[in-house]
Amino acid sequence: MQLFDVYPLNDVTIVKGRGSYVWDDKDRKYLDMYGGHAVISIGHTHPHYVQRIKDQLDKIGFYSNSIKIPIQQQLADKLGQVSGKNDYQLFLCNSGAEANENALKLASFHTGRKKVVAFQKSFHGRTSLAVAATDNPGIVAPVNETDNISFLPFNNVETLEKYFAENGKETAAVIVEGIQGVGGINVATDEFLQAIRSLCDEYGAVYIADGVQCGYGRSGKFFSHDHAGVQADIYSMAKGMGNGFPVGGILIAPNIKPKHGMLGTTFGGNHLACAAALAVLEVMEQDNLMQHVAETGAYLVAQLKDLGCLQNIRGRGLMIGFDVPEEMKTLKKDLLSKHFVFTGEAKPNVIRLLPALNIRKEDIDVFINAVKSEMAVAAS
């Protein structure tokens, strides 16, 4: 049997990892500045994380949500404490797409409405509603197409206000990334997020903060939306939540009431997933990682700006993007093949940096020196 060929693959086989580094099957060491799409939040094979999962597996790995699972409440308590959202409710699932799917569905249940506002260059997942709200026609199958989604310009308050004046009473939700990831590291302005909050309040719509990639401490605050001083009605989470173990969830404001059967999942909130997620939060708290992210992210941005040749350096915390000049258009490939550094990209010319939240400054220096080397090649 062949694997379904949907991934363009680098010719690298990674067999082990530690901290911000991974090794291939030839024992070659790579610096990971991408964290597998922002998934590795506390570093590869963090000892506390590994031990937490091993200890849980020795007890029980899975049972369904038909019984009490106390570790779910432990996770909810710790998540409320670390995020500052103690009064919210938690629904656990398996992935970011599933989190956004349930967020959109819950918003529709709560309001009784169908229309959803999303934004240009957004990415919310690949499942039915999540992909319909994703601004990429190439991954939207005919069965996913719907007239219920409207794509508006990102960071454009005037257009948003006009939309609500015309459609506000039919709008169930606005879904927005605090920092667009796949779209190219585009940071939502505080004014824009505050306008979303105000308009949702005025028209009775639900504000969904997609924090799948930009949340969980990556921006230097728990949710990147927190920088704007607003509270969303629903926050979606995944990626860094389990440091590689599949887990996702939504935080739900107290005014949105549950009823039995409204949402459901087989694997969401299983014992192993909760153990992994608890380990991440415990390390984040113990090592004060959000403060570390703010400081280390500022250092990374300063080092990038000092290089002088990179364009439009942007982001928050350790979610950083920059435009690559034409003479360095193969930078991502060259960093991997010549310097053994993993980075991400957004088409056509953006490098995305999403390293572990506990990356050290000396690791950042390794990356900066690799870029300097490629600058010298481009200038010669």
C-alpha positions in Angstrom: 0.0 0.0 0.0 1.2 3.5 -0.8 0.8 6.6 1.3 -1.6 9.1 -0.2 0.7 11.7 -1.8 -0.5 15.0 -0.5 2.6 16.3 1.3 5.6 17.8 -0.5 8.4 16.2 1.5 11.9 17.3 2.4 14.4 14.4 2.0 15.0 14.2 5.8 14.1 11.5 8.3 14.0 12.8 11.9 14.5 10.1 14.5 15.0 12.0 17.8 14.7 15.4 19.3 15.8 17.4 22.4 14.9 20.9 23.2 15.2 23.1 20.1 17.1 20.5 18.1 16.3 17.3 16.2 18.5 14.6 14.6 18.1 12.6 11.4 18.8 9.0 10.7 22.4 9.9 9.8 22.9 11.6 13.2 22.9 15.0 11.7 21.8 17.8 14.0 19.2 20.4 13.0 18.0 23.6 14.7 14.2 23.6 14.8 12.9 27.2 14.3 9.5 26.0 13.2 8.4 23.5 15.8 6.4 21.4 13.3 3.9 24.2 12.6 4.1 25.8 16.1 3.3 22.5 17.8 6.5 22.1 19.9 5.8 24.6 22.7 8.1 23.3 25.5 10.8 21.7 23.4 11.2 18.2 22.0 11.1 15.3 24.6 11.0 17.7 27.6 11.7 15.4 30.6 8.6 16.5 32.6 6.4 16.0 29.5 7.8 12.5 28.8 7.4 11.4 32.4 3.9 12.7 32.7 2.8 10.7 29.7 4.7 7.6 30.8 3.1 7.7 34.3 -0.4 8.1 32.8 0.1 5.3 30.4 1.1 3.0 33.2 -2.4 3.7 34.7 -4.8 4.0 31.8 -4.5 5.6 28.4 -8.1 5.9 27.3 -11.7 5.6 28.2 -14.6 7.4 26.6 -16.4 10.5 27.8 -19.3 8.3 29.1 -17.5 8.2 32.5 -15.9 10.7 34.9 -12.3 11.6 34.0 -10.9 13.6 36.8 -7.8 14.6 34.9 -10.0 16.7 32.6 -11.0 18.8 35.5 -7.4 19.1 36.6 -6.5 20.3 33.1 -9.4 22.8 33.2 -8.3 24.2 36.6 -4.7 24.6 35.5 -5.7 26.1 32.1 -8.0 28.6 33.8 -5.2 29.6 36.1 -2.5 30.0 33.5 -4.7 31.7 30.9 -6.5 33.9 33.3 -9.9 32.7 32.0 -11.0 31.0 35.2 -14.7 31.7 34.6 -14.8 30.1 31.1 -15.9 26.5 30.3 -13.7 24.0 28.5 -14.6 21.6 25.8 -11.8 19.2 24.7 -11.3 17.8 21.3 -8.3 16.6 19.1 -7.1 19.3 16.7 -7.3 22.9 15.7 -9.7 22.2 12.8 -12.0 20.4 15.2 -11.8 23.2 17.8 -12.8 25.8 15.2 -15.5 23.5 13.8 -17.1 23.2 17.3 -16.6 26.9 17.9 -18.6 27.8 14.8 -21.2 25.2 15.5 -21.6 26.4 19.1 -22.0 30.0 17.9 -24.7 29.0 15.6 -26.5 27.0 18.3 -26.2 30.0 20.7 -27.5 32.7 18.3 -29.8 30.6 16.1 -28.1 32.3 13.1 -26.1 31.0 10.1 -23.9 33.8 8.8 -20.2 34.0 9.7 -17.6 36.7 9.1 -14.0 35.5 8.3 -11.1 37.4 6.8 -8.9 37.5 3.8 -5.8 35.3 4.1 -7.4 33.4 7.1 -6.7 29.8 7.8 -9.0 27.9 10.3 -8.6 24.3 9.3 -9.5 21.7 6.7 -12.8 20.2 8.0 -16.2 21.2 6.8 -17.0 24.6 8.4 -13.4 25.4 9.3 -12.3 25.1 5.7 -15.3 27.0 4.5 -14.1 29.9 6.7 -10.5 29.5 5.3 -9.5 31.9 2.5 -7.9 29.3 0.2 -10.2 28.1 -2.6 -7.7 25.4 -3.5 -8.5 23.4 -0.4 -12.3 24.0 -0.3 -14.1 21.0 -1.9 -17.4 21.6 -3.6 -19.3 20.0 -0.7 -17.7 22.6 1.7 -18.8 25.6 -0.3 -21.4 27.8 1.4 -22.9 31.3 1.0 -22.9 31.6 4.8 -19.3 32.8 5.0 -18.3 36.3 4.1 -14.6 37.2 3.7 -13.7 40.8 4.7 -10.4 42.6 4.5 -8.2 42.0 7.5 -7.6 45.0 9.8 -10.2 47.1 8.0 -12.6 48.5 10.6 -14.7 50.5 8.2 -15.6 47.5 6.0 -16.5 45.5 9.1 -18.8 48.2 10.4 -20.5 48.4 7.0 -21.0 44.7 6.9 -22.6 44.6 10.4 -24.9 47.5 9.5 -26.3 45.5 6.6 -26.1 41.9 8.0 -25.6 42.1 11.7 -28.9 40.7 12.7 -28.2 37.5 10.7 -24.6 37.1 11.8 -23.8 34.2 14.2 -20.1 34.8 14.6 -16.8 36.6 13.7 -13.8 34.2 13.6 -10.4 35.9 13.6 -6.8 34.9 14.2 -5.0 37.4 16.5 -2.0 36.8 14.2 -2.6 35.1 10.9 -0.1 32.2 10.6 -0.5 30.5 7.2 -1.6 33.9 5.8 1.9 35.2 6.4 2.2 36.4 10.0 -0.2 39.3 9.8 -0.9 40.9 13.2 -4.4 42.1 14.0 -4.4 45.6 15.3 -5.8 46.3 18.7 -8.3 48.7 17.1 -9.5 46.0 14.8 -10.0 43.4 17.6 -11.7 46.0 19.8 -14.1 46.8 16.9 -14.9 43.1 16.5 -15.8 42.9 20.2 -17.9 46.1 20.1 -19.8 45.0 17.0 -20.5 41.5 18.3 -21.8 43.0 21.5 -24.0 45.4 19.6 -25.5 42.8 17.2 -25.5 39.8 19.5 -22.9 37.8 17.5 -20.2 35.6 18.9 -16.5 36.6 18.8 -14.4 33.5 18.1 -10.7 34.1 18.8 -8.8 31.5 16.8 -5.7 30.9 18.9 -4.7 27.5 17.4 -1.4 28.8 16.1 -1.1 32.3 17.8 -2.3 31.2 21.2 -1.0 29.2 24.1 1.7 31.7 25.1 3.3 32.1 21.6 2.8 35.9 21.4 4.1 36.6 25.0 0.5 36.6 26.3 -1.6 33.5 26.7 -3.8 34.4 23.7 -2.6 37.0 21.2 -6.0 38.6 21.4 -5.1 39.6 25.0 -2.8 42.3 23.6 -5.9 44.2 22.6 -7.5 44.1 26.0 -10.6 42.3 24.8 -12.3 39.1 25.9 -13.6 36.8 23.2 -16.7 34.6 23.6 -14.9 31.5 22.4 -11.2 30.8 22.2 -9.9 27.9 20.0 -6.7 26.0 20.9 -4.6 23.2 19.7 -1.0 23.0 18.3 1.2 23.9 21.2 -1.4 22.7 23.7 0.0 19.1 23.7 3.6 19.7 22.5 3.0 17.1 19.8 0.3 15.0 21.4 -3.0 15.5 19.5 -5.2 17.7 21.7 -7.4 20.7 21.1 -10.1 22.6 22.8 -12.3 25.6 23.1 -12.8 28.0 26.0 -16.4 29.1 26.2 -17.7 32.2 28.0 -20.1 31.6 30.9 -23.1 33.1 29.2 -23.1 30.3 26.5 -25.0 27.5 28.1 -24.4 23.8 27.3 -26.9 21.0 26.9 -26.4 17.3 26.7 -25.5 16.1 23.2 -24.8 19.6 21.8 -21.1 18.7 21.2 -19.3 15.4 21.4 -16.0 13.6 20.7 -14.7 10.1 21.0 -11.0 10.8 21.7 -11.1 14.4 22.9 -10.1 14.8 26.5 -8.7 11.3 26.8 -6.4 10.5 29.7 -3.1 10.7 27.8 -4.1 13.9 26.0 -4.9 15.6 29.3 -1.6 14.4 30.8 0.3 15.9 27.9 -1.6 19.2 28.1 -1.1 19.4 31.8 2.6 18.9 31.4 2.8 21.8 29.0 1.0 24.1 31.3 3.1 23.0 34.3 6.3 23.8 32.4 4.9 27.1 31.1 4.1 28.1 34.6 7.2 26.8 36.4 9.6 28.3 33.8 7.7 31.6 33.4 7.6 30.9 29.6 5.4 33.8 28.6 7.9 36.3 30.0 10.7 34.3 28.3 8.8 34.4 25.0 8.4 38.2 25.2 12.1 38.7 25.9 13.4 36.2 23.5 11.0 37.3 20.7 12.2 40.9 21.2 15.8 39.7 20.9 15.1 37.7 17.7 13.4 40.7 16.1 16.2 43.0 17.0 18.8 40.6 15.6 16.8 40.2 12.3 16.5 44.0 12.0 20.2 44.4 12.5 20.8 42.2 9.4 19.6 45.1 7.2 18.4 43.1 4.2 15.2 41.5 5.4 11.9 43.3 4.7 8.7 43.8 6.8 9.9 42.0 9.9 6.7 41.5 12.0 4.9 39.4 14.6 4.7 39.1 18.4 6.7 37.0 20.8 7.9 33.9 19.0 5.6 34.1 16.1 7.7 36.1 13.6 7.7 36.6 9.9 9.7 38.5 7.4 9.8 39.0 3.6 12.7 37.5 1.7 14.3 39.8 -0.9 14.4 38.4 -4.5 18.2 37.8 -4.4 17.6 35.4 -1.4 14.4 33.7 -2.7 15.7 30.2 -1.9 16.5 31.1 1.7 14.2 28.5 3.3 15.6 25.7 1.2 19.2 26.9 1.7 18.8 27.1 5.5 17.7 23.5 5.6 20.1 22.0 3.0 23.3 24.0 3.9 22.8 25.0 7.5 20.5 22.3 8.8 17.9 24.8 10.1 14.1 24.2 9.8 11.9 27.2 9.1 8.4 27.7 7.8 7.1 29.8 4.9 4.1 31.5 3.5 3.8 32.0 -0.2 5.2 33.8 -2.1 8.2 35.0 -0.1 7.6 34.9 3.6 9.7 33.0 6.2 7.8 32.0 9.3 9.6 31.4 12.6 7.7 29.4 15.3 10.3 27.9 17.6 9.8 26.3 21.0 8.7 28.8 23.6 11.8 27.9 25.7 14.3 28.4 22.9 17.6 29.9 24.1 19.3 33.1 22.8 22.3 31.1 21.8 20.1 28.9 19.6 18.7 32.1 18.0 22.3 33.2 17.3 22.8 30.0 15.4 19.9 30.9 13.1 21.0 34.5 12.7 24.5 33.4 11.7 23.1 31.0 9.1 21.1 33.9 7.6 24.2 36.1 7.6 26.0 33.4 5.7 23.3 33.3 3.0 23.4 37.1 2.9 27.1 37.0 2.1 26.4 34.4 -0.7 23.7 36.6 -2.2 26.0 39.7 -2.1 28.9 37.9 -3.8 
